[in-house]
Amino acid sequence: MTVFFQRGVARKVALAAGPVLIGFPVALLTAGTANGAELSCGGQPPVENVLVDGTSACGVRTDATSNAFAHALDAVAFARAEVGGSAVGLAQGGAVAAAETASGKVGALAFGHNAVSIVSPDPGAVAVAFSLARGQTFVGTASEGVRCDAGAGLALNLTTGQNCLSDGATTWRSGVVSPR
């Protein structure tokens, strides 16, 4: 644990990326029951699209210069982009994922019951939030910082260097974080 805090931001991201890169495909490939509909929202810009079916919902909104994609499986996913930005929201199994940007590249991924990932950084930022069951991750503006609470999750603002990682019991933080 001490080694983690003695490393620079790049090494912390590399240390954290290993478990995430292994866990993400496992979570996607693990068998589970899908009670809700599988919905995908997107299209040629400009687009404003909202779909709702049972316990699933997805929505996207873009201007003519941006791209957004949202996919929900028994969950809620939303993506909004403008001014040449790109946003992706992916949610599964009772989770909520929301990503929005102006001229940046952002993604919100949430998998499992009560997982929540929200990304809404400063214009031009590159950021991602990833949550597993009960995990709550947030990437905000530089002054709002990043948050990782409750369950497992990872929040990265690559533009500001702010990041946090949680295994559900312990949270590691770097950079500016929002107050509790």
C-alpha positions as CSV (number, residue, x, y, z in Angstrom):
1,M,0.0,0.0,0.0
2,T,2.8,2.4,0.8
3,V,4.3,1.8,-2.6
4,F,1.1,3.1,-4.2
5,F,1.5,6.5,-2.5
6,Q,5.2,6.8,-3.4
7,R,4.5,6.5,-7.1
8,G,3.8,9.4,-9.6
9,V,0.4,9.8,-11.3
10,A,1.4,7.9,-14.4
11,R,2.6,4.9,-12.3
12,K,-0.6,5.0,-10.2
13,V,-2.7,5.0,-13.3
14,A,-0.7,2.0,-14.6
15,L,-1.1,0.2,-11.3
16,A,-4.8,0.8,-11.2
17,A,-5.3,0.0,-14.9
18,G,-4.2,-3.6,-14.6
19,P,-7.1,-4.7,-12.4
20,V,-9.6,-2.6,-14.4
21,L,-8.4,-4.0,-17.7
22,I,-8.9,-7.5,-16.3
23,G,-12.1,-6.9,-14.4
24,F,-13.9,-5.0,-17.3
25,P,-13.9,-7.9,-19.8
26,V,-14.7,-10.4,-17.0
27,A,-17.7,-8.3,-16.0
28,L,-18.9,-8.0,-19.6
29,L,-18.5,-11.7,-20.3
30,T,-19.9,-13.1,-17.0
31,A,-23.2,-14.7,-17.4
32,G,-26.2,-12.9,-15.9
33,T,-29.9,-12.5,-16.2
34,A,-31.2,-9.6,-18.2
35,N,-34.7,-8.6,-17.1
36,G,-34.9,-5.3,-19.0
37,A,-34.5,-4.4,-22.6
38,E,-31.3,-3.7,-24.3
39,L,-31.3,-0.3,-25.9
40,S,-28.8,1.7,-28.0
41,C,-29.0,5.4,-28.7
42,G,-26.9,7.3,-31.2
43,G,-26.9,8.3,-34.8
44,Q,-25.6,10.8,-37.3
45,P,-25.1,14.2,-35.8
46,P,-26.9,16.3,-34.9
47,V,-29.1,13.9,-33.0
48,E,-31.4,13.9,-30.0
49,N,-32.7,10.5,-29.2
50,V,-34.4,9.0,-26.1
51,L,-35.6,5.4,-25.8
52,V,-37.4,3.9,-22.8
53,D,-38.4,0.2,-22.4
54,G,-39.3,-1.2,-19.0
55,T,-36.4,-0.8,-16.7
56,S,-34.0,0.4,-19.5
57,A,-33.5,3.8,-20.9
58,C,-30.9,5.5,-23.0
59,G,-30.5,9.0,-24.4
60,V,-28.1,11.0,-26.6
61,R,-27.8,14.6,-27.6
62,T,-25.3,16.1,-30.0
63,D,-24.7,19.2,-32.2
64,A,-23.6,18.9,-35.8
65,T,-19.9,18.6,-34.8
66,S,-20.1,16.0,-32.1
67,N,-20.7,12.3,-31.5
68,A,-22.4,10.5,-28.7
69,F,-23.4,6.9,-28.0
70,A,-25.4,5.4,-25.1
71,H,-26.2,1.7,-24.5
72,A,-28.3,0.4,-21.6
73,L,-29.2,-3.2,-20.6
74,D,-31.6,-3.2,-17.7
75,A,-30.1,0.2,-16.8
76,V,-30.0,3.9,-17.7
77,A,-27.3,5.4,-19.9
78,F,-27.0,9.0,-21.3
79,A,-24.4,10.8,-23.4
80,R,-24.3,14.4,-24.5
81,A,-21.6,16.1,-26.6
82,E,-21.2,19.5,-28.3
83,V,-18.5,21.7,-29.9
84,G,-16.6,18.8,-31.5
85,G,-16.8,16.5,-28.4
86,S,-17.3,12.8,-28.0
87,A,-19.3,11.1,-25.2
88,V,-20.1,7.5,-24.4
89,G,-22.4,6.2,-21.7
90,L,-22.7,2.4,-21.0
91,A,-24.7,0.8,-18.2
92,Q,-25.9,-2.7,-17.3
93,G,-27.7,-4.5,-14.6
94,G,-29.5,-1.7,-12.7
95,A,-26.7,0.9,-13.1
96,V,-26.7,4.5,-14.2
97,A,-24.1,6.1,-16.5
98,A,-24.1,9.7,-17.7
99,A,-21.4,11.5,-19.7
100,E,-21.4,15.0,-21.1
101,T,-18.7,17.2,-22.7
102,A,-18.0,20.3,-24.7
103,S,-15.1,19.7,-27.1
104,G,-13.7,16.9,-24.9
105,K,-13.6,13.1,-24.9
106,V,-15.5,11.4,-22.1
107,G,-16.9,8.1,-21.0
108,A,-19.1,6.8,-18.2
109,L,-19.4,3.0,-17.6
110,A,-21.5,1.5,-14.8
111,F,-22.1,-2.2,-14.3
112,G,-24.2,-3.8,-11.6
113,H,-27.0,-3.0,-9.2
114,N,-26.8,0.6,-7.9
115,A,-23.6,1.5,-9.7
116,V,-23.4,5.1,-10.8
117,S,-20.9,6.9,-13.0
118,I,-21.1,10.5,-13.9
119,V,-18.7,12.5,-16.0
120,S,-19.1,16.3,-16.6
121,P,-15.7,17.9,-16.7
122,D,-14.4,21.3,-18.0
123,P,-14.6,21.9,-21.8
124,G,-11.9,20.0,-23.7
125,A,-11.2,17.5,-20.9
126,V,-10.5,13.8,-21.5
127,A,-12.1,11.8,-18.6
128,V,-13.6,8.5,-17.7
129,A,-15.6,7.1,-14.8
130,F,-16.0,3.3,-14.2
131,S,-18.2,1.7,-11.5
132,L,-19.1,-1.8,-10.5
133,A,-22.0,-2.8,-8.2
134,R,-22.7,-0.1,-5.5
135,G,-19.7,1.9,-6.8
136,Q,-20.3,5.6,-7.2
137,T,-17.8,7.5,-9.4
138,F,-17.8,11.1,-10.5
139,V,-15.5,13.3,-12.6
140,G,-16.4,17.0,-12.5
141,T,-14.7,20.3,-13.3
142,A,-11.1,20.9,-12.1
143,S,-12.5,22.6,-9.0
144,E,-15.0,19.8,-8.3
145,G,-12.4,17.1,-8.7
146,V,-13.1,13.4,-8.8
147,R,-15.0,11.0,-6.4
148,C,-14.9,7.3,-5.8
149,D,-17.4,6.1,-3.1
150,A,-19.2,3.1,-1.8
151,G,-18.3,0.1,-4.0
152,A,-15.5,-0.5,-6.6
153,G,-14.8,2.2,-9.1
154,L,-12.2,4.3,-10.9
155,A,-12.5,8.0,-11.9
156,L,-9.8,9.7,-14.1
157,N,-9.5,13.2,-15.4
158,L,-6.5,12.8,-17.7
159,T,-6.5,16.5,-18.5
160,T,-6.0,17.6,-14.9
161,G,-4.3,14.5,-13.5
162,Q,-7.0,14.0,-10.9
163,N,-7.9,10.4,-10.2
164,C,-9.3,8.0,-7.6
165,L,-9.6,4.3,-7.2
166,S,-11.8,2.4,-4.8
167,D,-12.0,-1.3,-4.1
168,G,-15.2,-0.8,-2.0
169,A,-13.3,-0.7,1.3
170,T,-10.4,1.7,0.6
171,T,-10.2,4.7,-1.7
172,W,-6.9,6.0,-3.1
173,R,-6.9,9.6,-4.4
174,S,-4.6,11.9,-6.3
175,G,-5.1,15.6,-7.3
176,V,-8.0,17.8,-6.2
177,V,-11.0,16.0,-4.9
178,S,-14.4,17.3,-4.0
179,P,-15.2,17.8,-0.3
180,R,-17.2,15.1,1.5
